[in-house]
Amino acid sequence: MWLTVLYIIMLLLILLFDIGERRILNVLVLPGTVFALIASLAKGREAFLAALAGAVLGFLFFFALYWIGRKYYGAGAMGFGDVKLAVFLGAIVGVDQVLIVLASGMLLAGLVSALMLATKRGDRQSSLPYGAFMAFAGIIALLWSNVWAS
């Protein structure tokens, strides 16, 4: 339970900083990823392998998006901090949930984008702090899994 609280606090900090500064801090995601992997060892070999595989899958999935965005839309399409956040989320939620969490973040960002366009609060050139949506999806996944695990 205390690990979940710690991860939620870290994700809240990432969310708030990404909204305010449009950056994802290495000081949170890099040590957070290492910590999540080490903490998963306490749950056993299978938990560690699931966390490691989740981190790798998060990296591969988001690095592909980062590379495609950069190639076709330019350097500002997506920051590498989003890739590192995907790795962190994968280490936290594991391989069985990482794609669901990342897809949920993408869906949330898409819905907010559509709302902004529909209400004319933004246009096609507007940008959103993408990591904030990923972090929010991670928080929801952690809360959801703890509610059902109880």
Secondary structure as a PSIPRED ss2 file (coil, helix, strand):
# PSIPRED VFORMAT (PSIPRED V4.0)

   1 M C   1.000  0.000  0.000
   2 W H   0.000  1.000  0.000
   3 L H   0.000  1.000  0.000
   4 T H   0.000  1.000  0.000
   5 V H   0.000  1.000  0.000
   6 L H   0.000  1.000  0.000
   7 Y H   0.000  1.000  0.000
   8 I H   0.000  1.000  0.000
   9 I H   0.000  1.000  0.000
  10 M H   0.000  1.000  0.000
  11 L H   0.000  1.000  0.000
  12 L H   0.000  1.000  0.000
  13 L H   0.000  1.000  0.000
  14 I H   0.000  1.000  0.000
  15 L H   0.000  1.000  0.000
  16 L H   0.000  1.000  0.000
  17 F H   0.000  1.000  0.000
  18 D H   0.000  1.000  0.000
  19 I H   0.000  1.000  0.000
  20 G H   0.000  1.000  0.000
  21 E H   0.000  1.000  0.000
  22 R C   1.000  0.000  0.000
  23 R C   1.000  0.000  0.000
  24 I C   1.000  0.000  0.000
  25 L C   1.000  0.000  0.000
  26 N H   0.000  1.000  0.000
  27 V H   0.000  1.000  0.000
  28 L H   0.000  1.000  0.000
  29 V H   0.000  1.000  0.000
  30 L H   0.000  1.000  0.000
  31 P H   0.000  1.000  0.000
  32 G H   0.000  1.000  0.000
  33 T H   0.000  1.000  0.000
  34 V H   0.000  1.000  0.000
  35 F H   0.000  1.000  0.000
  36 A H   0.000  1.000  0.000
  37 L H   0.000  1.000  0.000
  38 I H   0.000  1.000  0.000
  39 A H   0.000  1.000  0.000
  40 S H   0.000  1.000  0.000
  41 L H   0.000  1.000  0.000
  42 A C   1.000  0.000  0.000
  43 K C   1.000  0.000  0.000
  44 G C   1.000  0.000  0.000
  45 R H   0.000  1.000  0.000
  46 E H   0.000  1.000  0.000
  47 A H   0.000  1.000  0.000
  48 F H   0.000  1.000  0.000
  49 L H   0.000  1.000  0.000
  50 A H   0.000  1.000  0.000
  51 A H   0.000  1.000  0.000
  52 L H   0.000  1.000  0.000
  53 A H   0.000  1.000  0.000
  54 G H   0.000  1.000  0.000
  55 A H   0.000  1.000  0.000
  56 V H   0.000  1.000  0.000
  57 L H   0.000  1.000  0.000
  58 G H   0.000  1.000  0.000
  59 F H   0.000  1.000  0.000
  60 L H   0.000  1.000  0.000
  61 F H   0.000  1.000  0.000
  62 F H   0.000  1.000  0.000
  63 F H   0.000  1.000  0.000
  64 A H   0.000  1.000  0.000
  65 L H   0.000  1.000  0.000
  66 Y H   0.000  1.000  0.000
  67 W H   0.000  1.000  0.000
  68 I H   0.000  1.000  0.000
  69 G H   0.000  1.000  0.000
  70 R H   0.000  1.000  0.000
  71 K H   0.000  1.000  0.000
  72 Y H   0.000  1.000  0.000
  73 Y H   0.000  1.000  0.000
  74 G C   1.000  0.000  0.000
  75 A C   1.000  0.000  0.000
  76 G C   1.000  0.000  0.000
  77 A C   1.000  0.000  0.000
  78 M C   1.000  0.000  0.000
  79 G C   1.000  0.000  0.000
  80 F H   0.000  1.000  0.000
  81 G H   0.000  1.000  0.000
  82 D H   0.000  1.000  0.000
  83 V H   0.000  1.000  0.000
  84 K H   0.000  1.000  0.000
  85 L H   0.000  1.000  0.000
  86 A H   0.000  1.000  0.000
  87 V H   0.000  1.000  0.000
  88 F H   0.000  1.000  0.000
  89 L H   0.000  1.000  0.000
  90 G H   0.000  1.000  0.000
  91 A H   0.000  1.000  0.000
  92 I H   0.000  1.000  0.000
  93 V H   0.000  1.000  0.000
  94 G C   1.000  0.000  0.000
  95 V C   1.000  0.000  0.000
  96 D C   1.000  0.000  0.000
  97 Q C   1.000  0.000  0.000
  98 V H   0.000  1.000  0.000
  99 L H   0.000  1.000  0.000
 100 I H   0.000  1.000  0.000
 101 V H   0.000  1.000  0.000
 102 L H   0.000  1.000  0.000
 103 A H   0.000  1.000  0.000
 104 S H   0.000  1.000  0.000
 105 G H   0.000  1.000  0.000
 106 M H   0.000  1.000  0.000
 107 L H   0.000  1.000  0.000
 108 L H   0.000  1.000  0.000
 109 A H   0.000  1.000  0.000
 110 G H   0.000  1.000  0.000
 111 L H   0.000  1.000  0.000
 112 V H   0.000  1.000  0.000
 113 S H   0.000  1.000  0.000
 114 A H   0.000  1.000  0.000
 115 L H   0.000  1.000  0.000
 116 M H   0.000  1.000  0.000
 117 L H   0.000  1.000  0.000
 118 A H   0.000  1.000  0.000
 119 T C   1.000  0.000  0.000
 120 K C   1.000  0.000  0.000
 121 R C   1.000  0.000  0.000
 122 G C   1.000  0.000  0.000
 123 D C   1.000  0.000  0.000
 124 R C   1.000  0.000  0.000
 125 Q C   1.000  0.000  0.000
 126 S C   1.000  0.000  0.000
 127 S C   1.000  0.000  0.000
 128 L C   1.000  0.000  0.000
 129 P C   1.000  0.000  0.000
 130 Y H   0.000  1.000  0.000
 131 G H   0.000  1.000  0.000
 132 A H   0.000  1.000  0.000
 133 F H   0.000  1.000  0.000
 134 M H   0.000  1.000  0.000
 135 A H   0.000  1.000  0.000
 136 F H   0.000  1.000  0.000
 137 A H   0.000  1.000  0.000
 138 G H   0.000  1.000  0.000
 139 I H   0.000  1.000  0.000
 140 I H   0.000  1.000  0.000
 141 A H   0.000  1.000  0.000
 142 L H   0.000  1.000  0.000
 143 L H   0.000  1.000  0.000
 144 W H   0.000  1.000  0.000
 145 S H   0.000  1.000  0.000
 146 N H   0.000  1.000  0.000
 147 V H   0.000  1.000  0.000
 148 W H   0.000  1.000  0.000
 149 A H   0.000  1.000  0.000
 150 S C   1.000  0.000  0.000
